[in-house]
Amino acid sequence: MENDIGLAIAIFGAGIAALVAGIGSAIGIALPGQAASGVLRDDPEKFGSLFLLVVLPGTQGFYGFIAAFLVIIKLGLLGESVIQPGIWQGVQIFLACLPIALTGLLSAIHQGRVCTSGVHLVAKHADQAMKSVIFAAMVETYAVLGLLTTFFLLNGIKL
């Protein structure tokens, strides 16, 4: 019974990593996507310049999925023998998933805001698109750090 609880807590952590980072990405993509649609209505030729600004906040959702996948592998859920962590190990895995969940959520939303500003810049000066991408990539750095933190914490948990 105790091992079932530990496994459930660990799986819950994986789910939170994917879910929360994915929510951030969905919101982050919606912000510049809405602005880009308005720009494209007036100038469809700017699609290529706007595409990267719209999809960039989606990477945090992938980072959350990667973290969840690492937990799934660590627990052996894809194999024939599932590892049954104790309650404390389940809590450790859950806590290890929080860095990417929270940085994924917040950085995706803020990256979406930066990208939205970039969409407005591209609307007036299409040749300046890469400058906006660079600004947005700076926000991305913190999601990467969240993923790395989750990776190192998961790696340190012995089952």
C-alpha positions in Angstrom: 0.0 0.0 0.0 2.8 2.4 0.9 4.5 1.8 -2.4 1.3 2.5 -4.3 1.1 5.9 -2.6 4.7 6.6 -3.5 4.2 5.6 -7.1 1.0 7.8 -7.3 2.8 10.8 -5.9 5.7 10.4 -8.4 3.3 10.0 -11.3 1.4 13.1 -10.1 4.7 15.0 -10.2 5.2 13.9 -13.8 1.7 14.9 -14.7 2.1 18.3 -13.0 5.4 19.0 -15.0 3.7 18.3 -18.3 0.4 19.9 -17.5 1.6 23.2 -15.9 4.3 23.8 -18.5 1.8 22.9 -21.2 -0.7 25.4 -19.9 2.0 28.1 -19.9 2.9 27.3 -23.5 -0.7 27.4 -24.6 -1.2 30.8 -23.1 2.2 31.9 -24.4 1.4 30.9 -27.9 -2.0 32.4 -27.8 -0.7 35.9 -27.1 1.5 36.5 -30.1 -0.8 34.3 -32.2 -3.7 36.7 -31.8 -1.5 39.7 -32.6 0.1 37.9 -35.6 -3.3 37.1 -37.0 -4.1 40.8 -37.1 -0.8 41.6 -38.8 -1.3 38.8 -41.4 -4.8 40.1 -42.3 -3.1 43.3 -43.6 0.1 41.7 -44.9 0.2 37.9 -45.5 3.8 38.1 -46.7 5.0 38.5 -43.1 4.0 35.0 -42.2 7.6 33.7 -42.2 8.8 36.6 -40.0 6.0 36.0 -37.5 5.9 32.2 -37.4 8.9 31.8 -35.0 7.6 34.5 -32.7 4.3 32.7 -32.4 5.7 29.2 -31.8 8.6 30.0 -29.6 6.6 30.0 -26.3 5.6 26.4 -27.1 8.9 25.0 -26.2 8.2 25.0 -22.5 5.4 22.6 -23.0 7.9 20.2 -24.6 10.3 20.7 -21.6 7.5 19.7 -19.3 6.8 16.6 -21.4 10.5 15.7 -21.4 10.5 15.9 -17.6 7.4 13.7 -17.4 9.0 11.2 -19.8 12.1 11.1 -17.6 10.0 10.2 -14.6 8.1 7.6 -16.6 11.4 6.0 -17.6 12.8 6.2 -14.1 9.7 4.4 -12.7 9.9 1.8 -15.5 6.3 2.5 -16.5 7.1 1.6 -20.2 8.6 -1.8 -19.2 7.3 -4.9 -17.7 8.6 -4.2 -14.1 7.4 -1.0 -12.5 9.6 0.4 -9.8 7.6 1.0 -6.6 9.1 4.0 -4.8 8.4 4.6 -1.2 6.3 7.6 -0.1 9.4 9.8 0.5 10.9 8.8 -2.8 7.6 9.7 -4.5 7.6 13.1 -2.8 11.2 13.6 -3.9 10.2 12.9 -7.5 7.2 15.2 -7.2 9.3 18.0 -5.9 11.9 17.4 -8.6 9.3 18.1 -11.2 8.3 21.5 -9.8 11.2 23.5 -11.2 10.2 22.8 -14.8 6.5 23.1 -14.0 6.8 26.5 -12.5 9.5 28.0 -14.8 7.7 26.5 -17.8 4.4 28.1 -16.8 5.8 31.6 -16.0 8.5 31.8 -18.7 6.1 30.7 -21.5 3.6 33.4 -20.5 6.2 36.1 -20.3 7.9 34.9 -23.5 4.5 35.2 -25.2 4.4 38.8 -24.1 7.8 39.5 -25.4 6.9 37.7 -28.7 3.7 39.8 -28.9 5.8 42.9 -28.7 8.0 41.4 -31.4 4.9 40.9 -33.6 4.1 44.6 -33.2 7.6 45.4 -34.2 7.5 43.2 -37.3 4.2 44.8 -38.3 6.1 48.1 -38.8 9.6 46.8 -39.5 9.7 43.3 -40.9 13.5 43.4 -41.2 13.8 43.6 -37.4 12.2 40.2 -36.6 15.4 38.4 -35.4 16.0 41.1 -32.8 12.6 40.2 -31.3 13.5 36.5 -31.4 16.7 37.2 -29.5 14.8 39.0 -26.8 12.3 36.1 -26.5 15.2 33.6 -26.4 16.5 35.3 -23.3 13.3 34.5 -21.5 13.6 30.9 -22.7 16.9 30.6 -20.8 15.0 30.3 -17.5 12.8 27.4 -18.8 16.0 25.6 -19.8 17.4 26.1 -16.4 14.2 24.8 -14.9 14.4 21.7 -17.1 18.1 21.2 -16.1 17.3 21.5 -12.4 14.5 18.9 -12.8 16.9 16.6 -14.7 19.6 16.8 -12.1 17.2 16.4 -9.2 15.6 13.4 -10.8 19.0 11.9 -11.5 20.0 12.2 -7.8 17.0 10.3 -6.6 17.9 6.6 -6.0 15.1 4.1 -6.2 
